Amino acid sequence: MEILFGIIPILFVLIIYLGPIVFIVWFAIKIIKIQKEQTEILLRIADKLEK
C-alpha cells in the first residue's frame, strides 16, 4: 500500500508535465495537416484558373 502512495504523486507529476507537451505536438500535427489540405485545394483552384 505504501508503494501505491509513492507512485501516485509521480504519475500526477508526469501527467502535469507531459500533458501540455503531448497537446502541443498533437496541435502542431493537426495544423500541418490542415495546411496541407488547404494547399492542395488552392493548387487545384490555380490549375483550373490556368486552363
Secondary structure per residue as TSV (DSSP state, phi and psi in degrees):
chain	resnum	aa	ss	phi	psi
A	1	M	-	360.0	-34.7
A	2	E	H	-67.3	-33.1
A	3	I	H	-64.0	-39.3
A	4	L	H	-61.5	-42.3
A	5	F	H	-68.7	-22.3
A	6	G	H	-82.4	-29.5
A	7	I	H	-81.7	-35.4
A	8	I	H	-58.0	-47.6
A	9	P	H	-62.6	-35.1
A	10	I	H	-63.9	-41.8
A	11	L	H	-63.5	-42.0
A	12	F	H	-62.7	-41.3
A	13	V	H	-64.2	-42.9
A	14	L	H	-62.4	-42.2
A	15	I	H	-64.7	-41.6
A	16	I	H	-66.5	-39.3
A	17	Y	H	-85.8	-38.4
A	18	L	H	-83.9	-25.6
A	19	G	H	-56.0	-54.3
A	20	P	H	-62.8	-35.9
A	21	I	H	-64.8	-45.2
A	22	V	H	-62.3	-41.5
A	23	F	H	-63.4	-42.6
A	24	I	H	-63.9	-43.0
A	25	V	H	-64.3	-44.7
A	26	W	H	-61.3	-43.7
A	27	F	H	-63.7	-42.4
A	28	A	H	-63.8	-43.6
A	29	I	H	-62.9	-41.2
A	30	K	H	-62.1	-44.6
A	31	I	H	-65.4	-39.7
A	32	I	H	-62.8	-42.0
A	33	K	H	-61.4	-44.7
A	34	I	H	-62.8	-41.4
A	35	Q	H	-63.6	-39.3
A	36	K	H	-63.3	-43.8
A	37	E	H	-62.2	-43.4
A	38	Q	H	-64.7	-38.5
A	39	T	H	-63.9	-42.2
A	40	E	H	-62.6	-42.5
A	41	I	H	-63.3	-44.5
A	42	L	H	-65.6	-35.5
A	43	L	H	-65.7	-40.7
A	44	R	H	-62.8	-42.2
A	45	I	H	-63.6	-42.1
A	46	A	H	-63.9	-40.4
A	47	D	H	-63.2	-39.8
A	48	K	H	-67.3	-35.5
A	49	L	H	-69.9	-31.5
A	50	E	H	-73.4	-23.8
A	51	K	-	-74.2	360.0
